[in-house]
Amino acid sequence: MKRFHVHIHVDDLAKSIAFYSRLFAAEPARVEADYAKWMLDDPRVNFAISTRGNQPGLDHLGFQVDDTAELAQLKAQAESADMALLDEGATSCCYARSEKHWITDPQGIAWEHFHTLGNIPVFNEAGTAVATGACCTPASGLETVASACCSPEAGDAGSACCTPAVKAEKPACCAPTPSTEPTRKPLNVLFLCTHNSARSILAEALLNSMAQGRFKAYSAGSSPRQNQQPHPLGLQLLQKAGISIEGLRSKSWDEFTRPDAPHMDLIITVCDNAAGEVCPVWPGHPASAHWGYPDPSEGDAPEAQKMEAFRKTMHMLHQRLELLIHLPGDKLEKAALQGAARALAVH
């Protein structure tokens, strides 16, 4: 089933997220430093905003499809109508890996047809950073093959972002610029709760989807029940938000005390029970913090109420993790990390 796609450039990301969240009565499924996306079901719309355009307004429209057969059908329709088509094949942009092609309507509006293959932690995989103003939209002159994404005003070639020569062999849209930050080994973060089935699982999945290469998240429980599994409502919510649940499982914190376990840089308890227990002696003496959240799985409430509780928990976690991943480099040094992580508990 197809999902309509809209991508708009904005000046103020935070203000725009607040506006559209109220308009849609829904939180974004993904938020990055320069990008946000809502996956709406009624109507089915993939609505994205970013700060990467030269000016605010509509960047492009399109259709997201569920499989390659639907994508091939859209491509065949475009080709049979003699529409100029730019087939990018498998590519990466907007924090996702996709197979896509582009067409342009008579008004010059680009239409993107794509099948998402998976999420990635960076805007695209061509490099570690993308210049502000970079976008993924080809220019209307698709017959030139070369894409002039974010094209400048006529005669202002010097301001063109990611614009290759007219006869370039392939589009250079979303061209990266070298990162000015030194390469840093990802920080390992372990989220703890009692059973490792709800809050800590959500935190692990969320941080890994948001980490941008700066963090690697794990989770565990102080006393998971025998045959404990992650709560199905939590997994449903993650999948609905487009976040991978691959590899998520409930496990004891004893796994991370073994000699071959990854050494943690930061340990965060997300439930009061786990915070009050005597923790193992962690190798390397990592920083620690407590971020308390109510248990969304607790009680005998109807499933709809529990799902709402999971949604609220995930939203609160997301807000705090957004602050964590954007901490400046000096706050992530070993001497400052504990204080910085504990300070986030009051947000």
FENFEN-V476180 format. One record per residue. N is the residue number from 1. RES is the residue in one small letter. SS is DSSP state (~ for helix, > for strand, _ for the rest). PHI is phi in whole degrees, 0 to 359 (999 if undefined). D_CENTER is the distance of its C-alpha to the mean C-alpha in Angstrom with 2 decimals. Layout:
n = <N,N>
res = <RES,RES>
ss = <SS,SS>
phi = <PHI,PHI>
d_center = <D_CENTER,D_CENTER>
//
This chain:
n = <1,2,3,4,5,6,7,8,9,10,11,12,13,14,15,16,17,18,19,20,21,22,23,24,25,26,27,28,29,30,31,32,33,34,35,36,37,38,39,40,41,42,43,44,45,46,47,48,49,50,51,52,53,54,55,56,57,58,59,60,61,62,63,64,65,66,67,68,69,70,71,72,73,74,75,76,77,78,79,80,81,82,83,84,85,86,87,88,89,90,91,92,93,94,95,96,97,98,99,100,101,102,103,104,105,106,107,108,109,110,111,112,113,114,115,116,117,118,119,120,121,122,123,124,125,126,127,128,129,130,131,132,133,134,135,136,137,138,139,140,141,142,143,144,145,146,147,148,149,150,151,152,153,154,155,156,157,158,159,160,161,162,163,164,165,166,167,168,169,170,171,172,173,174,175,176,177,178,179,180,181,182,183,184,185,186,187,188,189,190,191,192,193,194,195,196,197,198,199,200,201,202,203,204,205,206,207,208,209,210,211,212,213,214,215,216,217,218,219,220,221,222,223,224,225,226,227,228,229,230,231,232,233,234,235,236,237,238,239,240,241,242,243,244,245,246,247,248,249,250,251,252,253,254,255,256,257,258,259,260,261,262,263,264,265,266,267,268,269,270,271,272,273,274,275,276,277,278,279,280,281,282,283,284,285,286,287,288,289,290,291,292,293,294,295,296,297,298,299,300,301,302,303,304,305,306,307,308,309,310,311,312,313,314,315,316,317,318,319,320,321,322,323,324,325,326,327,328,329,330,331,332,333,334,335,336,337,338,339,340,341,342,343,344,345,346,347>
res = <m,k,r,f,h,v,h,i,h,v,d,d,l,a,k,s,i,a,f,y,s,r,l,f,a,a,e,p,a,r,v,e,a,d,y,a,k,w,m,l,d,d,p,r,v,n,f,a,i,s,t,r,g,n,q,p,g,l,d,h,l,g,f,q,v,d,d,t,a,e,l,a,q,l,k,a,q,a,e,s,a,d,m,a,l,l,d,e,g,a,t,s,c,c,y,a,r,s,e,k,h,w,i,t,d,p,q,g,i,a,w,e,h,f,h,t,l,g,n,i,p,v,f,n,e,a,g,t,a,v,a,t,g,a,c,c,t,p,a,s,g,l,e,t,v,a,s,a,c,c,s,p,e,a,g,d,a,g,s,a,c,c,t,p,a,v,k,a,e,k,p,a,c,c,a,p,t,p,s,t,e,p,t,r,k,p,l,n,v,l,f,l,c,t,h,n,s,a,r,s,i,l,a,e,a,l,l,n,s,m,a,q,g,r,f,k,a,y,s,a,g,s,s,p,r,q,n,q,q,p,h,p,l,g,l,q,l,l,q,k,a,g,i,s,i,e,g,l,r,s,k,s,w,d,e,f,t,r,p,d,a,p,h,m,d,l,i,i,t,v,c,d,n,a,a,g,e,v,c,p,v,w,p,g,h,p,a,s,a,h,w,g,y,p,d,p,s,e,g,d,a,p,e,a,q,k,m,e,a,f,r,k,t,m,h,m,l,h,q,r,l,e,l,l,i,h,l,p,g,d,k,l,e,k,a,a,l,q,g,a,a,r,a,l,a,v,h>
ss = <_,_,>,>,>,>,>,>,>,_,_,_,~,~,~,~,~,~,~,~,~,~,~,~,_,_,_,_,_,>,>,>,_,_,>,>,>,>,>,>,>,_,_,>,>,>,>,>,>,>,_,_,_,_,_,_,>,>,>,>,>,>,>,>,>,_,_,~,~,~,~,~,~,~,~,~,~,~,~,~,_,_,_,_,>,>,>,>,>,>,>,>,>,_,_,>,>,>,>,>,>,>,>,>,_,_,_,_,_,>,>,>,>,>,>,>,>,>,>,_,_,_,_,_,_,_,_,_,_,>,_,_,_,_,_,_,_,_,_,_,_,~,~,~,_,_,_,_,_,_,_,_,_,_,_,_,~,~,~,_,_,_,_,_,_,_,_,_,_,_,_,_,_,_,_,>,_,_,_,_,_,_,_,_,_,_,>,>,>,>,>,>,>,_,_,_,_,_,~,~,~,~,~,~,~,~,~,~,~,~,_,_,_,_,>,>,>,>,>,>,>,_,_,_,_,_,_,_,_,_,_,~,~,~,~,~,~,~,~,~,_,_,_,_,_,_,_,_,_,_,_,>,~,~,~,~,~,_,_,_,_,_,_,_,_,>,>,>,>,_,_,~,~,~,~,~,_,_,_,_,_,_,_,_,_,_,>,>,>,>,_,_,_,_,_,_,_,_,_,_,_,_,~,~,~,~,~,~,~,~,~,~,~,~,~,~,~,~,~,~,~,~,~,~,~,_,_,_,~,~,~,~,_,~,~,~,~,~,~,~,~,~,~,~,~,~,_>
phi = <999,281,231,293,236,229,234,239,270,231,273,244,296,298,295,290,299,298,296,290,297,289,298,271,55,203,279,297,285,211,228,235,297,229,201,213,217,249,250,269,255,218,282,284,221,262,251,237,229,206,255,266,274,289,209,292,135,292,264,200,242,169,228,262,245,271,207,291,295,295,295,296,295,297,295,296,298,295,293,292,270,57,278,297,230,250,264,273,64,282,210,226,191,56,63,211,264,217,253,208,217,235,226,230,276,299,276,89,278,282,240,253,250,210,238,285,263,167,275,228,275,233,299,214,258,289,188,275,210,236,299,300,98,286,218,252,267,287,287,294,278,293,294,282,68,288,267,254,297,55,296,277,295,305,80,243,301,295,264,293,269,50,259,278,299,302,255,298,285,210,298,251,299,64,296,278,241,301,286,270,271,294,294,234,296,303,277,275,237,248,262,240,214,290,257,53,232,228,300,291,294,300,297,300,295,298,296,295,282,257,294,54,79,267,221,230,258,223,213,198,235,287,207,297,292,298,62,298,232,304,297,298,292,296,295,299,296,297,297,297,275,78,258,295,249,299,84,288,205,277,204,279,294,299,301,266,259,287,300,268,284,297,282,272,263,212,240,237,273,243,220,294,298,295,295,272,271,281,280,297,276,276,302,84,51,290,294,219,204,239,243,276,224,297,280,290,268,285,90,246,294,303,302,298,291,295,298,295,295,296,298,295,297,296,296,296,299,300,299,288,294,299,292,298,290,256,297,296,305,292,284,263,292,306,290,252,298,298,298,293,292,290,294,290,296,269,271>
d_center = <22.53,21.11,18.54,19.28,16.76,17.08,15.51,17.10,17.41,18.01,19.77,18.55,14.87,15.67,18.72,17.10,14.40,17.46,19.50,17.38,16.50,20.29,21.06,19.01,19.76,16.19,13.17,9.96,7.80,4.59,5.87,6.24,9.92,10.83,8.71,8.17,8.55,11.05,12.21,15.86,18.59,21.72,21.84,19.24,17.04,13.64,13.78,11.72,12.82,12.68,15.24,15.93,19.02,22.62,23.31,21.79,22.17,21.30,19.75,19.85,20.15,19.83,19.52,16.89,18.95,18.78,20.79,22.51,25.75,24.51,23.10,26.49,28.27,26.57,27.40,30.95,31.38,30.41,32.72,35.57,35.44,35.80,32.60,31.48,28.43,26.07,24.75,21.90,21.66,18.80,16.55,13.09,11.66,8.94,6.23,8.17,11.64,14.14,17.87,19.08,22.10,23.05,26.13,27.49,29.63,32.98,31.49,29.26,26.00,23.62,22.45,19.63,20.10,17.40,16.54,13.01,13.62,10.35,6.76,7.15,6.36,8.33,9.22,11.80,13.76,17.05,16.93,15.37,15.17,15.68,18.36,17.91,19.12,17.81,16.72,16.71,19.68,23.06,26.20,28.60,31.01,29.38,32.80,32.61,29.89,28.57,25.62,26.15,22.73,22.89,26.64,28.95,32.05,35.02,36.71,33.94,32.71,32.00,29.07,27.30,23.76,23.16,26.43,28.37,32.05,33.13,33.99,31.08,30.65,26.92,24.35,23.03,20.26,17.36,19.73,18.61,20.62,21.46,19.63,22.05,20.70,22.40,20.72,20.09,19.94,16.85,17.95,18.41,17.74,19.55,19.12,22.46,24.00,27.16,26.30,22.74,21.99,19.89,18.61,18.20,16.53,13.90,13.47,13.33,10.67,8.40,9.21,8.88,5.24,5.03,8.35,8.61,11.80,13.41,13.39,14.16,14.36,17.25,19.08,22.73,25.48,28.86,30.66,28.75,31.18,32.68,30.53,27.73,24.57,21.21,21.81,21.29,20.05,17.18,16.31,16.77,14.46,11.56,12.47,12.85,9.30,8.37,7.69,10.33,13.53,15.41,17.69,17.35,20.93,23.16,25.23,27.60,26.98,30.02,27.92,26.60,30.16,31.30,32.27,29.82,26.78,24.11,25.17,23.00,22.48,21.48,22.30,21.16,23.09,21.52,24.77,28.21,30.06,28.26,28.62,32.35,32.93,34.25,31.47,32.31,33.05,29.88,30.51,30.02,30.19,26.51,25.57,25.15,24.05,24.23,21.72,23.57,22.26,24.49,24.37,22.89,24.85,28.15,31.08,32.26,30.55,29.94,26.76,25.49,25.99,24.30,21.21,21.20,21.64,18.64,16.55,17.99,17.44,13.73,13.58,15.80,13.93,10.65,12.96,14.67,11.90,10.66,14.29,14.50,11.97,13.71,17.14,19.45,20.61,23.94,22.51,20.95,24.38,26.18,28.73,26.37,23.40,25.16,26.25,22.87,21.14,24.09,24.05,20.58,22.28,24.10,21.12>
//
